[in-house]
Amino acid sequence: MTSIEITSMSSKGQVVIPFNIRKRMNLEEGEKFIVVDSPNTIILKKLEKPSKEEFLKEFNRIAKEGEKRANALGIKESDVPKIIHKFRGIKE
């Protein structure tokens, strides 16, 4: 269900999301939004937190990709501390 409401912006750039929309979308104080602009349009997209399962799945995917890249470059796990020290400017 889509609704149209009117709101205004404060001098600090704050915009009130009308009560009926907040209620219907179960929005609470502190919610995070992605803000997208284009000519004459501003879109607020509620930022959804991933579930623990979604987070772990994505984390494992990234870890596997990192492992593939490290293997392709010939980097071993024992090389990692030396690489970190090099980029931090720490002398061994």
N, C-alpha and C positions, 0 to 999 in steps of 0.2 A: 504494500500500500504506500503510495507516494502522497505527500501532502505539501502544500505551499504555505509558508508563514512569512511574516515580515519581521525583521529585527533591525537594529542599528548598531553602529560601531562607536565605542567611546573614544575619548581623546588619546587613550593609551593603546588603541587598536584592538580592544577587547570586543568580542561579539557574543551576544547571548544566544544560545541555542534554545528555541522555544520549548516550554515545558512539555507539550504534547509529543514533540519529537523525542526529547530526552527520555520520556516515559516509555514510548513505544520501542525505542532502541535500547532500553535498559542502560542508559548512560549514567555514570556516577562521577562525582567530583574526582578530578585527577586523571580522567581518561586521557589517553594520548591519541593524537590524530596525525595523519600525513596530510599536508596542505599542498595542493596542486593548483597552479594558476595558469590561465590562458586568457586571451583577450576577452574582457567583460565577464569572466567566470572564475569562481574560486570553488574548489571541491575540497571538502573535509572527508577523509576516509578514516574510520576508526581503526586504530592499530591493534590488531589481534595478537595476543600472546600465543605462541605455539604451545601445544601440549608437551609434556615431558617426552612422550614417545616420538613426536614430530621433531623435537629438538635433538634427541639422541640419534635419530635416523639421519638428520642433516649433518650433525657433528661427525658421525661415522663416515658419511659420504665424503666430507671435506678431508678427513684424516686419510682415507684411502687414496684420494686424489693427490694429497701431499706426499704420501708414501711412493706413489707411482712416479711423481716428478723427481723426488730425491733419488730413487733407484735409477732413473734415466740419466741423472747428472752424476751418478756414482757416489752420492753422499751416504755415508753410513751413520748410524745413530751415534757412534762415538765421536763423529766429526762435529756434531751440533754444538757442544759447549765452545769449541774453538771458533766456530762461525759466529756465535753470539758475542763472544769476547771481541772478535775482530770488528764487528759492526758497532759495538759499544765503545770501542777505542781502549779496551783494557789490555794491558801488556801482560803476558804470561811469565 
